[in-house]
């Protein structure tokens, strides 16, 4: 990877595990982060919070039937063929 020595120093100082260090090195390379930005990512613990997008689906669609209706309402057979709405309908019966 072609990131600077300062980046590596910041990562070694802040990240604890080898996997965490690899993650931050890849992140620096992919996003062209500055040293300050990578230090902020480490301080924010980006490694452990990656992919944990908060949602409120349970609160807004508490019943299974409502979820089915919402998906059924927006299903477009040309655009959303990968959504298996038919299987959801079978579970409701």
PDB file of N, CA, C and O in Angstrom:
ATOM      1  N   UNK A   1       0.849  -1.192   0.000  1.00  0.00           N
ATOM      2  CA  UNK A   1       0.000   0.000   0.000  1.00  0.00           C
ATOM      3  C   UNK A   1       0.884   1.242   0.000  1.00  0.00           C
ATOM      4  O   UNK A   1       1.944   1.275   0.626  1.00  0.00           O
ATOM      5  N   UNK A   2       0.446   2.204  -0.678  1.00  0.00           N
ATOM      6  CA  UNK A   2       1.244   3.422  -0.774  1.00  0.00           C
ATOM      7  C   UNK A   2       0.668   4.525   0.125  1.00  0.00           C
ATOM      8  O   UNK A   2       0.109   5.513  -0.353  1.00  0.00           O
ATOM      9  N   UNK A   3       0.820   4.328   1.424  1.00  0.00           N
ATOM     10  CA  UNK A   3       0.468   5.389   2.366  1.00  0.00           C
ATOM     11  C   UNK A   3       1.746   5.767   3.099  1.00  0.00           C
ATOM     12  O   UNK A   3       2.693   4.984   3.168  1.00  0.00           O
ATOM     13  N   UNK A   4       1.758   6.967   3.642  1.00  0.00           N
ATOM     14  CA  UNK A   4       2.971   7.501   4.244  1.00  0.00           C
ATOM     15  C   UNK A   4       3.355   6.880   5.581  1.00  0.00           C
ATOM     16  O   UNK A   4       2.552   6.212   6.234  1.00  0.00           O
ATOM     17  N   UNK A   5       4.592   7.116   5.966  1.00  0.00           N
ATOM     18  CA  UNK A   5       5.111   6.630   7.236  1.00  0.00           C
ATOM     19  C   UNK A   5       4.317   7.192   8.413  1.00  0.00           C
ATOM     20  O   UNK A   5       4.083   6.493   9.399  1.00  0.00           O
ATOM     21  N   UNK A   6       3.904   8.453   8.310  1.00  0.00           N
ATOM     22  CA  UNK A   6       3.118   9.080   9.381  1.00  0.00           C
ATOM     23  C   UNK A   6       1.785   8.370   9.573  1.00  0.00           C
ATOM     24  O   UNK A   6       1.300   8.227  10.695  1.00  0.00           O
ATOM     25  N   UNK A   7       1.201   7.927   8.466  1.00  0.00           N
ATOM     26  CA  UNK A   7      -0.053   7.175   8.559  1.00  0.00           C
ATOM     27  C   UNK A   7       0.173   5.862   9.310  1.00  0.00           C
ATOM     28  O   UNK A   7      -0.592   5.498  10.203  1.00  0.00           O
ATOM     29  N   UNK A   8       1.239   5.164   8.928  1.00  0.00           N
ATOM     30  CA  UNK A   8       1.552   3.897   9.592  1.00  0.00           C
ATOM     31  C   UNK A   8       1.828   4.110  11.082  1.00  0.00           C
ATOM     32  O   UNK A   8       1.402   3.312  11.917  1.00  0.00           O
ATOM     33  N   UNK A   9       2.535   5.177  11.407  1.00  0.00           N
ATOM     34  CA  UNK A   9       2.835   5.475  12.814  1.00  0.00           C
ATOM     35  C   UNK A   9       1.561   5.727  13.603  1.00  0.00           C
ATOM     36  O   UNK A   9       1.406   5.233  14.720  1.00  0.00           O
ATOM     37  N   UNK A  10       0.640   6.505  13.015  1.00  0.00           N
ATOM     38  CA  UNK A  10      -0.624   6.805  13.685  1.00  0.00           C
ATOM     39  C   UNK A  10      -1.448   5.531  13.881  1.00  0.00           C
ATOM     40  O   UNK A  10      -2.074   5.338  14.923  1.00  0.00           O
ATOM     41  N   UNK A  11      -1.438   4.679  12.879  1.00  0.00           N
ATOM     42  CA  UNK A  11      -2.201   3.422  12.966  1.00  0.00           C
ATOM     43  C   UNK A  11      -1.592   2.496  14.017  1.00  0.00           C
ATOM     44  O   UNK A  11      -2.315   1.901  14.817  1.00  0.00           O
ATOM     45  N   UNK A  12      -0.270   2.375  14.015  1.00  0.00           N
ATOM     46  CA  UNK A  12       0.387   1.518  15.010  1.00  0.00           C
ATOM     47  C   UNK A  12       0.156   2.034  16.430  1.00  0.00           C
ATOM     48  O   UNK A  12       0.015   1.250  17.369  1.00  0.00           O
ATOM     49  N   UNK A  13       0.119   3.348  16.575  1.00  0.00           N
ATOM     50  CA  UNK A  13      -0.094   3.929  17.901  1.00  0.00           C
ATOM     51  C   UNK A  13      -1.539   3.757  18.380  1.00  0.00           C
ATOM     52  O   UNK A  13      -1.786   3.606  19.576  1.00  0.00           O
ATOM     53  N   UNK A  14      -2.489   3.779  17.443  1.00  0.00           N
ATOM     54  CA  UNK A  14      -3.898   3.779  17.850  1.00  0.00           C
ATOM     55  C   UNK A  14      -4.604   2.447  17.770  1.00  0.00           C
ATOM     56  O   UNK A  14      -5.464   2.154  18.601  1.00  0.00           O
ATOM     57  N   UNK A  15      -4.263   1.635  16.789  1.00  0.00           N
ATOM     58  CA  UNK A  15      -4.964   0.364  16.591  1.00  0.00           C
ATOM     59  C   UNK A  15      -4.285  -0.740  17.392  1.00  0.00           C
ATOM     60  O   UNK A  15      -3.059  -0.787  17.490  1.00  0.00           O
ATOM     61  N   UNK A  16      -5.094  -1.625  17.963  1.00  0.00           N
ATOM     62  CA  UNK A  16      -4.549  -2.641  18.853  1.00  0.00           C
ATOM     63  C   UNK A  16      -4.264  -3.969  18.149  1.00  0.00           C
ATOM     64  O   UNK A  16      -3.190  -4.541  18.334  1.00  0.00           O
ATOM     65  N   UNK A  17      -5.182  -4.456  17.368  1.00  0.00           N
ATOM     66  CA  UNK A  17      -5.010  -5.771  16.749  1.00  0.00           C
ATOM     67  C   UNK A  17      -4.494  -5.648  15.314  1.00  0.00           C
ATOM     68  O   UNK A  17      -4.537  -4.578  14.706  1.00  0.00           O
ATOM     69  N   UNK A  18      -4.016  -6.753  14.805  1.00  0.00           N
ATOM     70  CA  UNK A  18      -3.515  -6.790  13.432  1.00  0.00           C
ATOM     71  C   UNK A  18      -4.646  -6.535  12.438  1.00  0.00           C
ATOM     72  O   UNK A  18      -4.460  -5.808  11.462  1.00  0.00           O
ATOM     73  N   UNK A  19      -5.808  -7.123  12.680  1.00  0.00           N
ATOM     74  CA  UNK A  19      -6.957  -6.919  11.794  1.00  0.00           C
ATOM     75  C   UNK A  19      -7.370  -5.448  11.765  1.00  0.00           C
ATOM     76  O   UNK A  19      -7.695  -4.909  10.706  1.00  0.00           O
ATOM     77  N   UNK A  20      -7.356  -4.811  12.916  1.00  0.00           N
ATOM     78  CA  UNK A  20      -7.706  -3.406  13.019  1.00  0.00           C
ATOM     79  C   UNK A  20      -6.701  -2.558  12.228  1.00  0.00           C
ATOM     80  O   UNK A  20      -7.092  -1.628  11.523  1.00  0.00           O
ATOM     81  N   UNK A  21      -5.435  -2.874  12.345  1.00  0.00           N
ATOM     82  CA  UNK A  21      -4.400  -2.139  11.618  1.00  0.00           C
ATOM     83  C   UNK A  21      -4.561  -2.304  10.121  1.00  0.00           C
ATOM     84  O   UNK A  21      -4.442  -1.337   9.368  1.00  0.00           O
ATOM     85  N   UNK A  22      -4.831  -3.525   9.688  1.00  0.00           N
ATOM     86  CA  UNK A  22      -5.064  -3.758   8.256  1.00  0.00           C
ATOM     87  C   UNK A  22      -6.257  -2.953   7.762  1.00  0.00           C
ATOM     88  O   UNK A  22      -6.222  -2.391   6.667  1.00  0.00           O
ATOM     89  N   UNK A  23      -7.311  -2.897   8.567  1.00  0.00           N
ATOM     90  CA  UNK A  23      -8.509  -2.134   8.197  1.00  0.00           C
ATOM     91  C   UNK A  23      -8.176  -0.659   7.984  1.00  0.00           C
ATOM     92  O   UNK A  23      -8.577  -0.068   6.981  1.00  0.00           O
ATOM     93  N   UNK A  24      -7.444  -0.067   8.926  1.00  0.00           N
ATOM     94  CA  UNK A  24      -7.117   1.361   8.818  1.00  0.00           C
ATOM     95  C   UNK A  24      -6.137   1.637   7.681  1.00  0.00           C
ATOM     96  O   UNK A  24      -6.219   2.687   7.044  1.00  0.00           O
ATOM     97  N   UNK A  25      -5.225   0.728   7.418  1.00  0.00           N
ATOM     98  CA  UNK A  25      -4.307   0.905   6.287  1.00  0.00           C
ATOM     99  C   UNK A  25      -5.109   0.897   4.987  1.00  0.00           C
ATOM    100  O   UNK A  25      -4.905   1.752   4.124  1.00  0.00           O
ATOM    101  N   UNK A  26      -6.012  -0.060   4.848  1.00  0.00           N
ATOM    102  CA  UNK A  26      -6.847  -0.133   3.647  1.00  0.00           C
ATOM    103  C   UNK A  26      -7.730   1.104   3.533  1.00  0.00           C
ATOM    104  O   UNK A  26      -7.916   1.637   2.439  1.00  0.00           O
ATOM    105  N   UNK A  27      -8.271   1.558   4.650  1.00  0.00           N
ATOM    106  CA  UNK A  27      -9.123   2.745   4.660  1.00  0.00           C
ATOM    107  C   UNK A  27      -8.347   3.978   4.202  1.00  0.00           C
ATOM    108  O   UNK A  27      -8.848   4.780   3.414  1.00  0.00           O
ATOM    109  N   UNK A  28      -7.126   4.119   4.702  1.00  0.00           N
ATOM    110  CA  UNK A  28      -6.275   5.248   4.276  1.00  0.00           C
ATOM    111  C   UNK A  28      -6.018   5.205   2.783  1.00  0.00           C
ATOM    112  O   UNK A  28      -6.086   6.223   2.095  1.00  0.00           O
ATOM    113  N   UNK A  29      -5.727   4.026   2.298  1.00  0.00           N
ATOM    114  CA  UNK A  29      -5.430   3.865   0.878  1.00  0.00           C
ATOM    115  C   UNK A  29      -6.664   4.146   0.024  1.00  0.00           C
ATOM    116  O   UNK A  29      -6.579   4.869  -0.969  1.00  0.00           O
ATOM    117  N   UNK A  30      -7.809   3.580   0.402  1.00  0.00           N
ATOM    118  CA  UNK A  30      -9.035   3.723  -0.390  1.00  0.00           C
ATOM    119  C   UNK A  30      -9.582   5.140  -0.387  1.00  0.00           C
ATOM    120  O   UNK A  30     -10.025   5.643  -1.419  1.00  0.00           O
ATOM    121  N   UNK A  31      -9.552   5.785   0.779  1.00  0.00           N
ATOM    122  CA  UNK A  31     -10.176   7.102   0.914  1.00  0.00           C
ATOM    123  C   UNK A  31      -9.183   8.257   0.888  1.00  0.00           C
ATOM    124  O   UNK A  31      -9.568   9.418   1.033  1.00  0.00           O
ATOM    125  N   UNK A  32      -7.896   7.934   0.702  1.00  0.00           N
ATOM    126  CA  UNK A  32      -6.843   8.968   0.639  1.00  0.00           C
ATOM    127  C   UNK A  32      -6.921   9.897   1.861  1.00  0.00           C
ATOM    128  O   UNK A  32      -6.926  11.121   1.730  1.00  0.00           O
ATOM    129  N   UNK A  33      -6.981   9.281   3.049  1.00  0.00           N
ATOM    130  CA  UNK A  33      -7.118  10.041   4.296  1.00  0.00           C
ATOM    131  C   UNK A  33      -5.814  10.718   4.674  1.00  0.00           C
ATOM    132  O   UNK A  33      -4.727  10.210   4.398  1.00  0.00           O
ATOM    133  N   UNK A  34      -5.940  11.864   5.305  1.00  0.00           N
ATOM    134  CA  UNK A  34      -4.767  12.511   5.888  1.00  0.00           C
ATOM    135  C   UNK A  34      -4.480  11.856   7.237  1.00  0.00           C
ATOM    136  O   UNK A  34      -5.280  11.061   7.730  1.00  0.00           O
ATOM    137  N   UNK A  35      -3.350  12.187   7.824  1.00  0.00           N
ATOM    138  CA  UNK A  35      -2.999  11.618   9.132  1.00  0.00           C
ATOM    139  C   UNK A  35      -4.027  12.034  10.181  1.00  0.00           C
ATOM    140  O   UNK A  35      -4.431  11.221  11.013  1.00  0.00           O
ATOM    141  N   UNK A  36      -4.449  13.293  10.142  1.00  0.00           N
ATOM    142  CA  UNK A  36      -5.458  13.766  11.095  1.00  0.00           C
ATOM    143  C   UNK A  36      -6.777  13.011  10.929  1.00  0.00           C
ATOM    144  O   UNK A  36      -7.436  12.664  11.910  1.00  0.00           O
ATOM    145  N   UNK A  37      -7.144  12.766   9.684  1.00  0.00           N
ATOM    146  CA  UNK A  37      -8.405  12.050   9.439  1.00  0.00           C
ATOM    147  C   UNK A  37      -8.343  10.608   9.934  1.00  0.00           C
ATOM    148  O   UNK A  37      -9.310  10.104  10.505  1.00  0.00           O
ATOM    149  N   UNK A  38      -7.214   9.948   9.715  1.00  0.00           N
ATOM    150  CA  UNK A  38      -7.117   8.564  10.191  1.00  0.00           C
ATOM    151  C   UNK A  38      -7.071   8.522  11.714  1.00  0.00           C
ATOM    152  O   UNK A  38      -7.610   7.593  12.316  1.00  0.00           O
ATOM    153  N   UNK A  39      -6.451   9.488  12.338  1.00  0.00           N
ATOM    154  CA  UNK A  39      -6.447   9.551  13.803  1.00  0.00           C
ATOM    155  C   UNK A  39      -7.866   9.750  14.334  1.00  0.00           C
ATOM    156  O   UNK A  39      -8.237   9.183  15.361  1.00  0.00           O
ATOM    157  N   UNK A  40      -8.651  10.554  13.631  1.00  0.00           N
ATOM    158  CA  UNK A  40     -10.046  10.767  14.031  1.00  0.00           C
ATOM    159  C   UNK A  40     -10.851   9.480  13.851  1.00  0.00           C
ATOM    160  O   UNK A  40     -11.678   9.142  14.698  1.00  0.00           O
ATOM    161  N   UNK A  41     -10.612   8.759  12.749  1.00  0.00           N
ATOM    162  CA  UNK A  41     -11.301   7.481  12.522  1.00  0.00           C
ATOM    163  C   UNK A  41     -10.965   6.477  13.632  1.00  0.00           C
ATOM    164  O   UNK A  41     -11.831   5.742  14.107  1.00  0.00           O
ATOM    165  N   UNK A  42      -9.696   6.464  14.030  1.00  0.00           N
ATOM    166  CA  UNK A  42      -9.280   5.554  15.111  1.00  0.00           C
ATOM    167  C   UNK A  42      -9.935   5.968  16.425  1.00  0.00           C
ATOM    168  O   UNK A  42     -10.421   5.122  17.176  1.00  0.00           O
ATOM    169  N   UNK A  43      -9.947   7.265  16.699  1.00  0.00           N
ATOM    170  CA  UNK A  43     -10.572   7.769  17.931  1.00  0.00           C
ATOM    171  C   UNK A  43     -12.080   7.475  17.944  1.00  0.00           C
ATOM    172  O   UNK A  43     -12.653   7.193  18.997  1.00  0.00           O
ATOM    173  N   UNK A  44     -12.712   7.543  16.770  1.00  0.00           N
ATOM    174  CA  UNK A  44     -14.150   7.249  16.666  1.00  0.00           C
ATOM    175  C   UNK A  44     -14.431   5.752  16.628  1.00  0.00           C
ATOM    176  O   UNK A  44     -15.590   5.336  16.602  1.00  0.00           O
ATOM    177  N   UNK A  45     -13.368   4.937  16.624  1.00  0.00           N
ATOM    178  CA  UNK A  45     -13.463   3.477  16.595  1.00  0.00           C
ATOM    179  C   UNK A  45     -14.234   2.983  15.372  1.00  0.00           C
ATOM    180  O   UNK A  45     -15.162   2.182  15.485  1.00  0.00           O
ATOM    181  N   UNK A  46     -13.830   3.479  14.203  1.00  0.00           N
ATOM    182  CA  UNK A  46     -14.485   3.118  12.947  1.00  0.00           C
ATOM    183  C   UNK A  46     -14.412   1.620  12.672  1.00  0.00           C
ATOM    184  O   UNK A  46     -15.317   1.066  12.049  1.00  0.00           O
ATOM    185  N   UNK A  47     -13.365   0.965  13.119  1.00  0.00           N
ATOM    186  CA  UNK A  47     -13.214  -0.479  12.884  1.00  0.00           C
ATOM    187  C   UNK A  47     -14.342  -1.272  13.522  1.00  0.00           C
ATOM    188  O   UNK A  47     -14.901  -2.170  12.894  1.00  0.00           O
ATOM    189  N   UNK A  48     -14.679  -0.950  14.754  1.00  0.00           N
ATOM    190  CA  UNK A  48     -15.702  -1.714  15.471  1.00  0.00           C
ATOM    191  C   UNK A  48     -17.122  -1.257  15.156  1.00  0.00           C
ATOM    192  O   UNK A  48     -18.078  -1.973  15.453  1.00  0.00           O
ATOM    193  N   UNK A  49     -17.273  -0.098  14.569  1.00  0.00           N
ATOM    194  CA  UNK A  49     -18.619   0.395  14.259  1.00  0.00           C
ATOM    195  C   UNK A  49     -18.950   0.306  12.783  1.00  0.00           C
ATOM    196  O   UNK A  49     -20.018   0.757  12.370  1.00  0.00           O
ATOM    197  N   UNK A  50     -18.064  -0.264  11.974  1.00  0.00           N
ATOM    198  CA  UNK A  50     -18.335  -0.373  10.543  1.00  0.00           C
ATOM    199  C   UNK A  50     -19.523  -1.283  10.292  1.00  0.00           C
ATOM    200  O   UNK A  50     -19.647  -2.345  10.902  1.00  0.00           O
ATOM    201  N   UNK A  51     -20.376  -0.867   9.406  1.00  0.00           N
ATOM    202  CA  UNK A  51     -21.518  -1.697   9.022  1.00  0.00           C
ATOM    203  C   UNK A  51     -22.652  -1.737  10.014  1.00  0.00           C
ATOM    204  O   UNK A  51     -23.613  -2.476   9.797  1.00  0.00           O
ATOM    205  N   UNK A  52     -22.591  -0.993  11.077  1.00  0.00           N
ATOM    206  CA  UNK A  52     -23.688  -1.010  12.040  1.00  0.00           C
ATOM    207  C   UNK A  52     -24.551   0.229  11.849  1.00  0.00           C
ATOM    208  O   UNK A  52     -24.468   1.195  12.607  1.00  0.00           O
ATOM    209  N   UNK A  53     -25.365   0.172  10.835  1.00  0.00           N
ATOM    210  CA  UNK A  53     -26.245   1.282  10.497  1.00  0.00           C
ATOM    211  C   UNK A  53     -27.499   1.194  11.356  1.00  0.00           C
ATOM    212  O   UNK A  53     -28.195   0.180  11.318  1.00  0.00           O
ATOM    213  N   UNK A  54     -27.803   2.231  12.127  1.00  0.00           N
ATOM    214  CA  UNK A  54     -28.999   2.175  12.963  1.00  0.00           C
ATOM    215  C   UNK A  54     -30.259   2.224  12.101  1.00  0.00           C
ATOM    216  O   UNK A  54     -30.274   2.863  11.049  1.00  0.00           O
ATOM    217  N   UNK A  55     -31.293   1.561  12.541  1.00  0.00           N
ATOM    218  CA  UNK A  55     -32.570   1.638  11.839  1.00  0.00           C
ATOM    219  C   UNK A  55     -33.698   1.574  12.854  1.00  0.00           C
ATOM    220  O   UNK A  55     -33.497   1.216  14.014  1.00  0.00           O
ATOM    221  N   UNK A  56     -34.873   1.925  12.397  1.00  0.00           N
ATOM    222  CA  UNK A  56     -36.041   1.920  13.284  1.00  0.00           C
ATOM    223  C   UNK A  56     -37.153   1.056  12.702  1.00  0.00           C
ATOM    224  O   UNK A  56     -38.330   1.366  12.885  1.00  0.00           O
ATOM    225  N   UNK A  57     -36.805  -0.013  12.009  1.00  0.00           N
ATOM    226  CA  UNK A  57     -37.808  -0.850  11.370  1.00  0.00           C
ATOM    227  C   UNK A  57     -38.749  -1.494  12.379  1.00  0.00           C
ATOM    228  O   UNK A  57     -39.957  -1.553  12.152  1.00  0.00           O
ATOM    229  N   UNK A  58     -38.215  -1.966  13.467  1.00  0.00           N
ATOM    230  CA  UNK A  58     -39.059  -2.629  14.462  1.00  0.00           C
ATOM    231  C   UNK A  58     -40.058  -1.642  15.061  1.00  0.00           C
ATOM    232  O   UNK A  58     -41.214  -1.993  15.298  1.00  0.00           O
ATOM    233  N   UNK A  59     -39.618  -0.425  15.302  1.00  0.00           N
ATOM    234  CA  UNK A  59     -40.514   0.569  15.894  1.00  0.00           C
ATOM    235  C   UNK A  59     -41.545   1.069  14.894  1.00  0.00           C
ATOM    236  O   UNK A  59     -42.691   1.331  15.261  1.00  0.00           O
ATOM    237  N   UNK A  60     -41.147   1.203  13.634  1.00  0.00           N
ATOM    238  CA  UNK A  60     -42.075   1.768  12.654  1.00  0.00           C
ATOM    239  C   UNK A  60     -42.950   0.717  11.979  1.00  0.00           C
ATOM    240  O   UNK A  60     -44.064   1.025  11.555  1.00  0.00           O
ATOM    241  N   UNK A  61     -42.472  -0.496  11.874  1.00  0.00           N
ATOM    242  CA  UNK A  61     -43.267  -1.587  11.293  1.00  0.00           C
ATOM    243  C   UNK A  61     -43.227  -2.761  12.270  1.00  0.00           C
ATOM    244  O   UNK A  61     -42.513  -3.736  12.034  1.00  0.00           O
ATOM    245  N   UNK A  62     -43.984  -2.676  13.363  1.00  0.00           N
ATOM    246  CA  UNK A  62     -43.880  -3.694  14.394  1.00  0.00           C
ATOM    247  C   UNK A  62     -44.499  -5.033  14.012  1.00  0.00           C
ATOM    248  O   UNK A  62     -44.059  -6.068  14.513  1.00  0.00           O
ATOM    249  N   UNK A  63     -45.488  -5.044  13.156  1.00  0.00           N
ATOM    250  CA  UNK A  63     -46.157  -6.291  12.813  1.00  0.00           C
ATOM    251  C   UNK A  63     -45.643  -6.818  11.479  1.00  0.00           C
ATOM    252  O   UNK A  63     -45.330  -6.049  10.570  1.00  0.00           O
ATOM    253  N   UNK A  64     -45.563  -8.116  11.380  1.00  0.00           N
ATOM    254  CA  UNK A  64     -45.085  -8.773  10.163  1.00  0.00           C
ATOM    255  C   UNK A  64     -45.961  -8.408   8.964  1.00  0.00           C
ATOM    256  O   UNK A  64     -45.456  -8.222   7.857  1.00  0.00           O
ATOM    257  N   UNK A  65     -47.260  -8.309   9.182  1.00  0.00           N
ATOM    258  CA  UNK A  65     -48.181  -7.989   8.088  1.00  0.00           C
ATOM    259  C   UNK A  65     -47.902  -6.603   7.519  1.00  0.00           C
ATOM    260  O   UNK A  65     -47.997  -6.397   6.309  1.00  0.00           O
ATOM    261  N   UNK A  66     -47.564  -5.670   8.368  1.00  0.00           N
ATOM    262  CA  UNK A  66     -47.261  -4.319   7.888  1.00  0.00           C
ATOM    263  C   UNK A  66     -46.010  -4.328   7.018  1.00  0.00           C
ATOM    264  O   UNK A  66     -45.958  -3.650   5.992  1.00  0.00           O
ATOM    265  N   UNK A  67     -45.020  -5.081   7.418  1.00  0.00           N
ATOM    266  CA  UNK A  67     -43.802  -5.184   6.622  1.00  0.00           C
ATOM    267  C   UNK A  67     -44.121  -5.785   5.258  1.00  0.00           C
ATOM    268  O   UNK A  67     -43.628  -5.311   4.235  1.00  0.00           O
ATOM    269  N   UNK A  68     -44.939  -6.819   5.244  1.00  0.00           N
ATOM    270  CA  UNK A  68     -45.335  -7.443   3.986  1.00  0.00           C
ATOM    271  C   UNK A  68     -46.066  -6.445   3.097  1.00  0.00           C
ATOM    272  O   UNK A  68     -45.791  -6.361   1.900  1.00  0.00           O
ATOM    273  N   UNK A  69     -46.988  -5.694   3.670  1.00  0.00           N
ATOM    274  CA  UNK A  69     -47.744  -4.712   2.889  1.00  0.00           C
ATOM    275  C   UNK A  69     -46.831  -3.627   2.324  1.00  0.00           C
ATOM    276  O   UNK A  69     -46.995  -3.204   1.180  1.00  0.00           O
ATOM    277  N   UNK A  70     -45.880  -3.186   3.121  1.00  0.00           N
ATOM    278  CA  UNK A  70     -44.961  -2.144   2.648  1.00  0.00           C
ATOM    279  C   UNK A  70     -44.131  -2.650   1.469  1.00  0.00           C
ATOM    280  O   UNK A  70     -43.958  -1.934   0.482  1.00  0.00           O
ATOM    281  N   UNK A  71     -43.627  -3.856   1.562  1.00  0.00           N
ATOM    282  CA  UNK A  71     -42.842  -4.417   0.460  1.00  0.00           C
ATOM    283  C   UNK A  71     -43.735  -4.645  -0.756  1.00  0.00           C
ATOM    284  O   UNK A  71     -43.339  -4.346  -1.883  1.00  0.00           O
ATOM    285  N   UNK A  72     -44.928  -5.168  -0.534  1.00  0.00           N
ATOM    286  CA  UNK A  72     -45.849  -5.440  -1.632  1.00  0.00           C
ATOM    287  C   UNK A  72     -46.227  -4.142  -2.359  1.00  0.00           C
ATOM    288  O   UNK A  72     -46.363  -4.132  -3.583  1.00  0.00           O
ATOM    289  N   UNK A  73     -46.393  -3.062  -1.611  1.00  0.00           N
ATOM    290  CA  UNK A  73     -46.795  -1.787  -2.183  1.00  0.00           C
ATOM    291  C   UNK A  73     -45.724  -1.238  -3.131  1.00  0.00           C
ATOM    292  O   UNK A  73     -46.052  -0.618  -4.142  1.00  0.00           O
ATOM    293  N   UNK A  74     -44.446  -1.462  -2.808  1.00  0.00           N
ATOM    294  CA  UNK A  74     -43.376  -0.887  -3.600  1.00  0.00           C
ATOM    295  C   UNK A  74     -42.711  -1.877  -4.545  1.00  0.00           C
ATOM    296  O   UNK A  74     -41.746  -1.528  -5.225  1.00  0.00           O
ATOM    297  N   UNK A  75     -43.208  -3.097  -4.597  1.00  0.00           N
ATOM    298  CA  UNK A  75     -42.571  -4.105  -5.452  1.00  0.00           C
ATOM    299  C   UNK A  75     -42.830  -3.777  -6.915  1.00  0.00           C
ATOM    300  O   UNK A  75     -43.966  -3.542  -7.326  1.00  0.00           O
ATOM    301  N   UNK A  76     -41.777  -3.768  -7.673  1.00  0.00           N
ATOM    302  CA  UNK A  76     -41.849  -3.566  -9.112  1.00  0.00           C
ATOM    303  C   UNK A  76     -41.138  -4.759  -9.733  1.00  0.00           C
ATOM    304  O   UNK A  76     -39.931  -4.922  -9.554  1.00  0.00           O
ATOM    305  N   UNK A  77     -41.859  -5.578 -10.447  1.00  0.00           N
ATOM    306  CA  UNK A  77     -41.265  -6.813 -10.937  1.00  0.00           C
ATOM    307  C   UNK A  77     -40.090  -6.579 -11.872  1.00  0.00           C
ATOM    308  O   UNK A  77     -39.286  -7.485 -12.092  1.00  0.00           O
ATOM    309  N   UNK A  78     -39.979  -5.388 -12.421  1.00  0.00           N
ATOM    310  CA  UNK A  78     -38.861  -5.112 -13.319  1.00  0.00           C
ATOM    311  C   UNK A  78     -37.617  -4.649 -12.570  1.00  0.00           C
ATOM    312  O   UNK A  78     -36.497  -4.844 -13.042  1.00  0.00           O
ATOM    313  N   UNK A  79     -37.809  -4.039 -11.411  1.00  0.00           N
ATOM    314  CA  UNK A  79     -36.684  -3.481 -10.681  1.00  0.00           C
ATOM    315  C   UNK A  79     -36.311  -4.275  -9.436  1.00  0.00           C
ATOM    316  O   UNK A  79     -35.146  -4.287  -9.040  1.00  0.00           O
ATOM    317  N   UNK A  80     -37.265  -4.925  -8.825  1.00  0.00           N
ATOM    318  CA  UNK A  80     -37.018  -5.574  -7.538  1.00  0.00           C
ATOM    319  C   UNK A  80     -37.290  -7.075  -7.589  1.00  0.00           C
ATOM    320  O   UNK A  80     -37.869  -7.625  -6.652  1.00  0.00           O
ATOM    321  N   UNK A  81     -36.893  -7.730  -8.641  1.00  0.00           N
ATOM    322  CA  UNK A  81     -37.117  -9.163  -8.751  1.00  0.00           C
ATOM    323  C   UNK A  81     -36.405  -9.948  -7.659  1.00  0.00           C
ATOM    324  O   UNK A  81     -36.826 -11.049  -7.306  1.00  0.00           O
ATOM    325  N   UNK A  82     -35.345  -9.393  -7.132  1.00  0.00           N
ATOM    326  CA  UNK A  82     -34.583 -10.100  -6.114  1.00  0.00           C
ATOM    327  C   UNK A  82     -35.295 -10.117  -4.764  1.00  0.00           C
ATOM    328  O   UNK A  82     -34.915 -10.894  -3.888  1.00  0.00           O
ATOM    329  N   UNK A  83     -36.311  -9.286  -4.575  1.00  0.00           N
ATOM    330  CA  UNK A  83     -37.070  -9.279  -3.327  1.00  0.00           C
ATOM    331  C   UNK A  83     -38.065 -10.428  -3.396  1.00  0.00           C
ATOM    332  O   UNK A  83     -38.903 -10.473  -4.297  1.00  0.00           O
ATOM    333  N   UNK A  84     -37.981 -11.331  -2.477  1.00  0.00           N
ATOM    334  CA  UNK A  84     -38.799 -12.533  -2.492  1.00  0.00           C
ATOM    335  C   UNK A  84     -40.095 -12.301  -1.725  1.00  0.00           C
ATOM    336  O   UNK A  84     -40.284 -12.863  -0.646  1.00  0.00           O
ATOM    337  N   UNK A  85     -40.977 -11.489  -2.264  1.00  0.00           N
ATOM    338  CA  UNK A  85     -42.226 -11.153  -1.597  1.00  0.00           C
ATOM    339  C   UNK A  85     -43.142 -12.368  -1.519  1.00  0.00           C
ATOM    340  O   UNK A  85     -43.912 -12.497  -0.567  1.00  0.00           O
ATOM    341  N   UNK A  86     -43.072 -13.249  -2.492  1.00  0.00           N
ATOM    342  CA  UNK A  86     -43.932 -14.420  -2.489  1.00  0.00           C
ATOM    343  C   UNK A  86     -43.678 -15.279  -1.251  1.00  0.00           C
ATOM    344  O   UNK A  86     -44.619 -15.824  -0.674  1.00  0.00           O
ATOM    345  N   UNK A  87     -42.425 -15.403  -0.842  1.00  0.00           N
ATOM    346  CA  UNK A  87     -42.110 -16.186   0.346  1.00  0.00           C
ATOM    347  C   UNK A  87     -42.634 -15.518   1.603  1.00  0.00           C
ATOM    348  O   UNK A  87     -43.032 -16.200   2.548  1.00  0.00           O
ATOM    349  N   UNK A  88     -42.640 -14.190   1.627  1.00  0.00           N
ATOM    350  CA  UNK A  88     -43.220 -13.489   2.766  1.00  0.00           C
ATOM    351  C   UNK A  88     -44.707 -13.785   2.863  1.00  0.00           C
ATOM    352  O   UNK A  88     -45.233 -13.980   3.959  1.00  0.00           O
ATOM    353  N   UNK A  89     -45.392 -13.819   1.719  1.00  0.00           N
ATOM    354  CA  UNK A  89     -46.820 -14.101   1.693  1.00  0.00           C
ATOM    355  C   UNK A  89     -47.146 -15.500   2.184  1.00  0.00           C
ATOM    356  O   UNK A  89     -48.175 -15.708   2.826  1.00  0.00           O
ATOM    357  N   UNK A  90     -46.285 -16.459   1.891  1.00  0.00           N
ATOM    358  CA  UNK A  90     -46.513 -17.841   2.326  1.00  0.00           C
ATOM    359  C   UNK A  90     -46.434 -17.951   3.841  1.00  0.00           C
ATOM    360  O   UNK A  90     -47.156 -18.749   4.438  1.00  0.00           O
ATOM    361  N   UNK A  91     -45.579 -17.174   4.466  1.00  0.00           N
ATOM    362  CA  UNK A  91     -45.421 -17.226   5.925  1.00  0.00           C
ATOM    363  C   UNK A  91     -46.641 -16.674   6.637  1.00  0.00           C
ATOM    364  O   UNK A  91     -46.928 -17.057   7.771  1.00  0.00           O
ATOM    365  N   UNK A  92     -47.366 -15.770   5.976  1.00  0.00           N
ATOM    366  CA  UNK A  92     -48.517 -15.128   6.617  1.00  0.00           C
ATOM    367  C   UNK A  92     -49.732 -16.053   6.646  1.00  0.00           C
ATOM    368  O   UNK A  92     -50.625 -15.862   7.471  1.00  0.00           O
ATOM    369  N   UNK A  93     -49.782 -17.036   5.775  1.00  0.00           N
ATOM    370  CA  UNK A  93     -50.968 -17.890   5.678  1.00  0.00           C
ATOM    371  C   UNK A  93     -51.059 -18.862   6.803  1.00  0.00           C
ATOM    372  O   UNK A  93     -52.003 -19.651   6.862  1.00  0.00           O
TER     373      UNK A  93
END
